[in-house]
Amino acid sequence: MNISTENINFYILTETRNGESATKIHKKLVAAHGEDNICTLRHVQRIAKEMKEGERTNVGWIEGSGRPRTSRTDENVEAVR
């Protein structure tokens, strides 16, 4: 069973508000859904921190700038060589 990003983030928000640490939240998620079906500890830490600091109030997916972090093309590879 795949759990949605919104559900994971809602759970992180709820547990964070209840004073649970990101590490414990991640352990509970892995225990319930398995390592392959859940996000990384780093993701849980980042989301929990953003929620604690008020930077994130939305549990849904937040769109990025639309620009990819990297753009690898044959032209770019040749330019670097």
PATOR-377727 format. One line per field, with one value per residue: residue number from 0; residue in one letter; chain; x, y negated, z of N, C-alpha, C in turn. Coordinates in steps of 0.001 Angstrom, whole numbers, plus 500000, padded with zeros to 6 digits. Layout:
BEGIN
seq	(NUM|...)
type	(A|...)
mol	(A|...)
n.east	(X|...)
n.north	(Y|...)
n.up	(Z|...)
ca.east	(X|...)
ca.north	(Y|...)
ca.up	(Z|...)
c.east	(X|...)
c.north	(Y|...)
c.up	(Z|...)
//
This chain:
BEGIN
seq	(0|1|2|3|4|5|6|7|8|9|10|11|12|13|14|15|16|17|18|19|20|21|22|23|24|25|26|27|28|29|30|31|32|33|34|35|36|37|38|39|40|41|42|43|44|45|46|47|48|49|50|51|52|53|54|55|56|57|58|59|60|61|62|63|64|65|66|67|68|69|70|71|72|73|74|75|76|77|78|79|80)
type	(M|N|I|S|T|E|N|I|N|F|Y|I|L|T|E|T|R|N|G|E|S|A|T|K|I|H|K|K|L|V|A|A|H|G|E|D|N|I|C|T|L|R|H|V|Q|R|I|A|K|E|M|K|E|G|E|R|T|N|V|G|W|I|E|G|S|G|R|P|R|T|S|R|T|D|E|N|V|E|A|V|R)
mol	(A|A|A|A|A|A|A|A|A|A|A|A|A|A|A|A|A|A|A|A|A|A|A|A|A|A|A|A|A|A|A|A|A|A|A|A|A|A|A|A|A|A|A|A|A|A|A|A|A|A|A|A|A|A|A|A|A|A|A|A|A|A|A|A|A|A|A|A|A|A|A|A|A|A|A|A|A|A|A|A|A)
n.east	(500842|500675|501404|500233|501951|500710|499346|501499|502817|500791|500665|503252|503018|501005|502221|504489|503350|502462|504754|506602|509730|511542|512979|511687|509168|509758|510617|508200|506622|508064|507829|505099|504597|506762|510158|510596|508328|508113|509159|512466|514475|515674|513895|511647|512755|513250|510656|509349|510865|510341|507608|507540|508816|507051|507268|506047|502754|501049|500077|500252|501817|504404|504994|507966|510374|510063|512171|514600|516992|519360|520525|521182|522557|523675|525089|525803|527477|529574|530506|531681|533765)
n.north	(501187|497891|494826|491525|488409|486229|487468|488481|486076|484854|486578|486178|483464|483629|485312|483782|481501|482693|482973|484911|486306|485966|488244|490301|490109|490888|493543|494679|494414|496048|498496|498935|498855|499828|499728|499306|498033|495528|492138|490639|490326|487822|486279|486289|484927|482408|481536|481541|479584|477305|477065|476655|474183|472594|472190|473852|474532|475941|479222|480490|481123|478937|476788|476423|474177|474836|475128|477462|479053|479852|480016|482214|482606|483814|481770|480107|481839|482180|479553|479266|481029)
n.up	(500000|499051|500555|500511|499796|500999|503130|504613|505287|506779|508948|509970|510693|512686|514643|515193|516337|518632|520014|519300|518219|515106|514413|515847|514687|512065|512525|513424|511109|509317|510644|510407|507632|506184|505028|502276|501423|502418|503151|503439|506452|506527|504994|506694|508866|507695|506937|509441|510778|509194|509688|512464|512618|511325|508627|506877|506240|504776|503980|501628|498399|497596|495049|493197|491749|489165|487567|486695|488885|487716|484364|482099|479082|475889|474673|476835|478256|476425|476338|478805|478695)
ca.east	(500000|501431|500832|500458|502777|499841|499105|502753|503046|499791|501116|504418|502495|500309|503186|505337|502553|502366|506068|507409|510922|511521|513497|510616|508122|510230|510589|506801|506186|508716|507236|503739|504484|507942|511227|510477|507097|508081|510202|513699|514541|516004|512650|510842|513412|513051|509245|509068|511507|509572|506321|507804|509204|505967|507562|505146|501443|500339|500591|500338|503044|504697|505665|509257|510468|509805|513462|515270|518258|520417|520060|522266|522350|524935|525783|526404|528579|530678|531022|532495|534964)
ca.north	(500000|496643|493728|490290|487362|485437|488230|488496|484739|484618|487340|485462|482265|484018|485796|482646|480682|483443|482961|486074|485975|486427|489615|491194|490082|491717|494937|495112|494543|497232|499672|499130|498949|500431|498816|499010|497296|494300|491166|490741|489605|486422|485632|486077|483864|481125|481160|481227|478297|476261|476923|476051|472789|471884|471995|474720|474728|476795|480585|480989|480931|477541|476687|475747|473080|475343|475319|478638|478781|480023|480288|482905|482877|484140|480505|479674|482741|481844|478241|479424|481802)
ca.up	(500000|499003|501325|499758|500413|501870|504354|505376|505837|507822|510118|510515|511342|513910|515630|515581|517267|519886|520640|518908|517439|513716|514377|516303|513664|510958|512968|513439|509724|508753|511289|509906|506171|505582|504580|500846|501135|503198|502831|504215|507727|506210|504572|507904|509637|507020|507027|510838|511074|508514|510368|513774|512447|510657|507210|506108|506836|503837|504033|500265|497638|497304|493753|493157|490794|487828|486919|487247|489571|486730|483018|481420|477664|475220|474436|478091|478570|475524|476716|480000|478352)
c.east	(500880|500685|501186|501336|501954|499583|500348|502970|502042|500190|502309|503954|501849|501281|504119|504619|502393|503722|506974|508601|510797|511998|512419|509479|508508|510181|509168|506276|506768|508102|505851|503682|505672|508893|511058|509280|507021|509256|511415|513588|514809|514764|511784|511434|513148|511605|508892|509652|510723|508235|506489|508070|508152|506201|506602|503851|500587|500937|500736|501688|503225|505505|506982|509229|510120|511080|514141|516594|519432|519780|521215|521842|523706|525767|526497|527595|529785|531310|531964|533799|535942)
c.north	(498758|495566|492430|489313|486527|486153|488285|487151|484401|485345|486651|484214|482605|484448|484683|481767|481367|483600|484130|485632|486544|487874|490612|491246|490994|493192|495487|495317|495798|498502|499974|499439|499591|499397|498389|498135|495944|493405|491356|489989|488131|485645|485319|484947|482490|480646|480765|479863|477149|476017|476270|474555|471968|471620|472795|474876|475657|478195|481186|480726|479456|477499|475949|474631|473525|475606|476550|478259|478898|480279|480907|483199|483232|482879|480020|480552|482425|480502|478335|480146|480910)
c.up	(500000|499778|500613|500537|501381|503192|505235|506049|506935|509103|510783|511269|512682|514999|516104|516582|518619|520564|520291|518061|516027|513611|514796|515290|512511|511330|512974|512015|509079|509342|510709|508418|505477|505013|503132|500510|501824|502821|503741|505540|507468|505775|505794|508735|509020|507161|508463|511220|510451|509200|511734|513651|511717|509187|506329|506888|505981|503898|502643|499645|497354|496021|493898|492121|489383|487049|487516|487911|488631|485376|482257|479985|477064|474977|475689|478463|477704|475897|477913|479675|477723)
//
